[in-house]
Amino acid sequence: MAAFEKSAGGISLTDVAENLQIKKASLYNHFEGKDAMYNSTIEYCGNELSKVSFLMDKTIYSIKNNKIGLTSLFKKLITRYINIFEMEPLFQIYVFINTEKYFNINEMNVVQNEYKKFKDEINQILQSYQDTNKISKMSNKVLSDYSDGITSIINQKMDFYLFNRKEEIRQNPESGVGSLFALDTNSELVDDITRSINAIMMSI
């Protein structure tokens, strides 16, 4: 939370202690110093992000049993995925990791691992549609390239969207995260991402 307000490089142990409503000296009962706390935070954030999946439990089953079309599926999954990261604490975790990834190799590794997992799940979706002859057959390399393109689109547009959400909170601190995020997810964003994915799929 302290890093969310000031950025990780701009906070002190005093800021952390104030957020916890404890004395600064009490922090040393748990950490040797700021670096140790910072590294522990990265590890925690990585563990929390690793629990998040783009796929829903019955996604592949629905595809293989002709329960849902590709456009409808992506729209549903994208809406759900964005909703997940609009909630505390994943919103703060997402912002923290993606802000600090340019300054710390461990955080870059977290981002890269999440991207790979995300891409693998997109690949599973496309593979399932290919297996049911809903899209053209293609090599594993080409399928991977399409998965990479779709993953990049969703990530880029999500980054921009969540950055703007963060600025809303920073400029209106009295509102709090909960009240701001009680609003519905921006449907224009979901439609924009879905259109971009459809443009990619039309080339298959």
RAURLIN-V634928 format. One record per residue. N is the residue number from 1. PHI is phi in whole degrees, 0 to 359 (none if undefined). Layout:
n-><N | N>
phi-><PHI | PHI>
This chain:
n-><1 | 2 | 3 | 4 | 5 | 6 | 7 | 8 | 9 | 10 | 11 | 12 | 13 | 14 | 15 | 16 | 17 | 18 | 19 | 20 | 21 | 22 | 23 | 24 | 25 | 26 | 27 | 28 | 29 | 30 | 31 | 32 | 33 | 34 | 35 | 36 | 37 | 38 | 39 | 40 | 41 | 42 | 43 | 44 | 45 | 46 | 47 | 48 | 49 | 50 | 51 | 52 | 53 | 54 | 55 | 56 | 57 | 58 | 59 | 60 | 61 | 62 | 63 | 64 | 65 | 66 | 67 | 68 | 69 | 70 | 71 | 72 | 73 | 74 | 75 | 76 | 77 | 78 | 79 | 80 | 81 | 82 | 83 | 84 | 85 | 86 | 87 | 88 | 89 | 90 | 91 | 92 | 93 | 94 | 95 | 96 | 97 | 98 | 99 | 100 | 101 | 102 | 103 | 104 | 105 | 106 | 107 | 108 | 109 | 110 | 111 | 112 | 113 | 114 | 115 | 116 | 117 | 118 | 119 | 120 | 121 | 122 | 123 | 124 | 125 | 126 | 127 | 128 | 129 | 130 | 131 | 132 | 133 | 134 | 135 | 136 | 137 | 138 | 139 | 140 | 141 | 142 | 143 | 144 | 145 | 146 | 147 | 148 | 149 | 150 | 151 | 152 | 153 | 154 | 155 | 156 | 157 | 158 | 159 | 160 | 161 | 162 | 163 | 164 | 165 | 166 | 167 | 168 | 169 | 170 | 171 | 172 | 173 | 174 | 175 | 176 | 177 | 178 | 179 | 180 | 181 | 182 | 183 | 184 | 185 | 186 | 187 | 188 | 189 | 190 | 191 | 192 | 193 | 194 | 195 | 196 | 197 | 198 | 199 | 200 | 201 | 202 | 203 | 204>
phi-><none | 297 | 292 | 298 | 279 | 236 | 88 | 300 | 289 | 259 | 262 | 238 | 296 | 297 | 299 | 296 | 299 | 295 | 297 | 274 | 59 | 228 | 281 | 304 | 299 | 293 | 297 | 287 | 285 | 238 | 224 | 288 | 180 | 296 | 298 | 296 | 294 | 298 | 295 | 294 | 294 | 299 | 298 | 299 | 298 | 299 | 295 | 292 | 294 | 294 | 277 | 272 | 238 | 287 | 287 | 268 | 306 | 252 | 301 | 295 | 301 | 297 | 293 | 291 | 253 | 55 | 273 | 205 | 281 | 297 | 298 | 297 | 296 | 297 | 298 | 294 | 293 | 296 | 301 | 297 | 297 | 295 | 303 | 302 | 274 | 273 | 265 | 286 | 267 | 295 | 298 | 296 | 297 | 300 | 296 | 301 | 295 | 283 | 280 | 272 | 298 | 278 | 242 | 214 | 295 | 295 | 287 | 298 | 296 | 299 | 297 | 294 | 296 | 294 | 296 | 297 | 296 | 300 | 298 | 299 | 289 | 298 | 298 | 299 | 297 | 296 | 299 | 293 | 292 | 292 | 297 | 261 | 63 | 275 | 226 | 295 | 292 | 209 | 289 | 300 | 295 | 294 | 299 | 296 | 295 | 295 | 298 | 297 | 296 | 294 | 299 | 297 | 300 | 297 | 298 | 297 | 289 | 293 | 303 | 295 | 297 | 289 | 297 | 295 | 298 | 298 | 295 | 303 | 291 | 295 | 275 | 228 | 300 | 289 | 283 | 79 | 298 | 302 | 290 | 294 | 272 | 285 | 289 | 295 | 300 | 301 | 292 | 296 | 296 | 299 | 296 | 297 | 296 | 297 | 298 | 296 | 293 | 299 | 297 | 294 | 293 | 293 | 274 | 282>
